[in-house]
Amino acid sequence: MNPILALLKEHNISDEQIQSLFETLTANPLMTMGVIQQLGIPQEKLQQLMMMVMQNPALIKDAVNELGLDFSKVEEAKAKLQK
């Protein structure tokens, strides 16, 4: 299992919440941090998660693929942020 998804599951985040989080990530990345904060994951675990993603950004793509979402939406959102 993807380490991002494993961390979320470890904190009893439901499949529906995980799906919603990644749908938000693909649709509007700026909203993602707000959604993550509402999940109630301890700050130290969020920092650990951010370090994982910073060291290996492909984890996001792997998680999106594992959830069956369209990664091209992540790329579109990333392009919008860079403009």
Backbone as a ProteinNet text record, in pm:
[ID]
protein_1_A
[PRIMARY]
MNPILALLKEHNISDEQIQSLFETLTANPLMTMGVIQQLGIPQEKLQQLMMMVMQNPALIKDAVNELGLDFSKVEEAKAKLQK
[TERTIARY]
85.5	0	89.3	45.1	114.3	130.9	250.9	272.1	179.5	138.3	44.7	-89	-136.6	-264	-253.7	-138.7	-119.7	-126.1	-63.8	-66.2	-208.9	-282.1	-420.9	-504	-485.9	-560.4	-522.7	-394	-344.9	-417.9	-462.6	-533.3	-684.8	-728.8	-871.9	-946.3	-878.3	-942.1	-1016	-1144	-1226.5	-1188.7	-1227	-1202.3	-1269.2	-1388.2	-1460.9	-1384.1	-1328.1	-1251	-1123.3	-1059	-936.6	-969.1	-1076	-1118.4	-1146.3	-1216	-1248.8	-1123.6	-1029.4	-903.2	-830.3	-819.6	-747	-825.9	-957.5	-1037.5	-1015.9	-1006.2	-977.3	-838.7	-742.5	-605.7	-601.7	-677.4	-674	-754.1	-856.4	-941	-891.4	-847.5	-808.1	-702.5	-575.8	-469.2	-460.7	-502.7	-496.1	-589	-694.6	-790.5	-745.3	-647	-606.5	-560.7	-480.6	-428.6	-542.4	-643.3	-758.5	-829.3	-843.7	-909.6	-825.5	-694.6	-605.1	-614.4	-617.3	-622.6	-752	-859	-987.8	-992.4	-893.5	-893.5	-848.2	-785.9	-745.2	-618.1	-534.1	-406.6	-310.6	-238.7	-144.8	-40.7	-1.2	90.7	220.9	276.1	402.4	386.8	270.4	244.7	227.2	164.8	150.6	287.8	375.3	511.6	584.5	566.7	627.4	576	446	384.2	439.7	450.6	503.1	647.7	727.2	866.2	871.4	783.3	778	748.6	649.1	607.3	717	782.9	889.7	1007.6	1038.2	1149.5	1114.4	986.4	943.6	806.6	803.9	675.9	595	659	587.6	487	499.7	403.5	261.5	250.5	117.2	58.2	140	92	52.3	134.7	103.9	-28.1	-48.7	-172.4	-292.7	-279.4	-389	-423.1	-319.5	-343.1	-407	-359.7	-415.1	-563.1	-601	-741	-826	-759.4	-832.8	-874.2	-802.2	-832.9	-747.4	-777.1	-709.4	-592.7	-468.6	-351.8	-334.1	-388.1	-374.5	-436.5	-537.3	-599	-499.4	-414.6	-309.5	-213.3	-175.6	-84.1	-147.5	-276.1	-346.1	-347.4	-376.3	-379.7	-242.1	-140.1	-1.9	33.8	-6.6	20.3	-50.2	-172.4	-245.6	-174.1	-119.7	-49.1	79.8	142.2	269	251.1	128.6	103.2	88.5
-118.6	0	123.9	223.2	351.5	408.6	460.6	512.7	628.3	709.1	817.9	758.3	663	598.7	520.6	456.7	381.4	473.5	590.5	686	733.5	761.4	804.7	694.5	571.1	457.8	437.3	456.8	440.7	534	648	746	738.2	620.3	590.2	686.4	728.7	811.2	714.9	738.8	646.8	653	547.4	543.7	662.1	698.1	810.5	941.5	959.6	1081.2	1085.5	970.2	963.2	996.3	937.3	964.6	1114.1	1172.3	1314.7	1400.6	1362.6	1436.7	1438.8	1323.6	1317.1	1378.9	1376	1446.7	1597.1	1643.9	1786	1819.6	1732.3	1752.7	1766.3	1682.6	1686.6	1803.5	1846.9	1955	2092.9	2105.7	2237.1	2218.8	2207.2	2179.4	2279.8	2402.7	2503.3	2469.9	2396.6	2358.6	2235.8	2164.6	2037.8	2051.8	2153.2	2167.2	2186.7	2260.9	2279.4	2149	2067.8	1937.8	1847.3	1847	1763.5	1802.6	1932	1978	1936.3	1922.7	1882.3	1733.9	1656.9	1513.2	1478.3	1573.3	1549.6	1468.9	1467.1	1396.1	1483.6	1425.5	1505.2	1576.1	1695.2	1779.1	1705.7	1629.5	1560.5	1456.9	1394.3	1297.7	1368.8	1486.7	1564.1	1606.5	1646.4	1684.6	1565.5	1448.9	1326.5	1297.4	1314.1	1292.4	1390.4	1516.9	1618.5	1587.9	1541.9	1505.8	1388.8	1290	1177	1224.8	1312.7	1362	1448.4	1530.6	1616	1531.9	1423.8	1337.7	1248.6	1217.5	1128.5	1171.9	1276.3	1326.8	1222.8	1118.2	1014	941.7	956.3	893	944.7	1071.5	1126.2	1057.7	1044.6	978.2	834	764.9	627.2	618	710.6	709.6	738.6	835.9	870.4	749.6	682.3	563.9	451.6	433.3	327.7	351.8	479.5	513.7	512.6	495.7	490.5	627.2	731.7	866.9	900.4	1010.4	1053.7	1145.5	1096.7	1175.6	1297.7	1295.1	1411.2	1535.3	1514.6	1627.7	1690.9	1609.4	1662	1747.4	1698.7	1773.4	1905.7	1903.5	2027.5	2126	2077.7	2164.8	2221.5	2141.1	2185.6	2297	2280.1	2381.9	2512.7	2503.7	2624.6	2698.8	2623.9	2686.6	2755.6	2705.7	2760.2	2888.4	2917.2	3038.7	3158.8
0	0	0	-70.4	-77.3	64.7	99	235.2	273	176.9	206.2	249.4	172.1	204	334.5	358.1	482.5	603.9	593.8	704.9	732.5	626.9	644	708.5	662.9	719.7	866.7	897.1	1033.9	1130.8	1079.2	1162.3	1143.5	1101.1	1088.3	995.6	890.8	788.5	695.3	675.9	596.2	448.2	377.3	232.8	163.8	210.5	150.8	171.5	292	319.5	236.2	221.5	139.9	-4.6	-55.4	-192.8	-210	-115.1	-120.3	-116.9	-31.9	-21.6	-155.2	-218.5	-345.3	-460.1	-452.9	-552.6	-538.8	-414.2	-390.5	-442.9	-416.6	-464.1	-615.8	-685	-830.6	-887.4	-816.3	-866.5	-824.9	-700.4	-648.6	-539.3	-578.5	-481.8	-367.1	-390.4	-285.2	-168.6	-195.3	-91	-12.1	-63.9	-5	139.4	170.2	306.2	405.5	369.8	457.6	484.4	381.5	396.6	486.3	465.2	546.7	693.9	721	859	928.3	854.7	910.7	946.5	900.5	925.4	1067.1	1136.1	1274.4	1291.4	1190.9	1201.2	1281.5	1377.9	1458.7	1371.8	1414.2	1338.4	1302.5	1397.3	1369.5	1259.4	1250.8	1143.5	1009.5	1011	887.5	836.4	928.4	887.7	827.7	889.4	837.7	696.9	677.2	547.2	443.4	481.2	388.8	349.8	444.8	414.4	315.8	336.2	243.3	102.1	90.6	-41.2	-103.6	-21.8	-74.6	-123.7	-53.9	-92.6	-210.5	-225.4	-332.1	-384.9	-469.1	-520.6	-597.3	-645.8	-720.2	-631.4	-499.3	-408.5	-433.1	-469.9	-498.4	-620.8	-725.1	-846.7	-815.9	-736.2	-701.1	-624.3	-530.3	-451	-539.5	-629.4	-720.9	-807.6	-858.7	-941.6	-861	-736.9	-651.2	-621.8	-613.1	-587.7	-714.6	-830.1	-956	-1007.6	-965.5	-1012.3	-1133.3	-1197.1	-1319	-1282.8	-1298.3	-1261.6	-1350.8	-1471.7	-1559.5	-1496.1	-1409.5	-1338.9	-1242.3	-1180.1	-1091.7	-1173.2	-1290.1	-1376.5	-1421	-1453.2	-1492.3	-1376.5	-1257.3	-1139.8	-1110.2	-1126.2	-1104.1	-1203.4	-1327.2	-1429.5	-1396	-1345	-1306.8	-1194.7	-1099.7	-987.6	-1031.1	-1134.9	-1181.1	-1261.6	-1303.3	-1383	-1296.6
[MASK]
+++++++++++++++++++++++++++++++++++++++++++++++++++++++++++++++++++++++++++++++++++

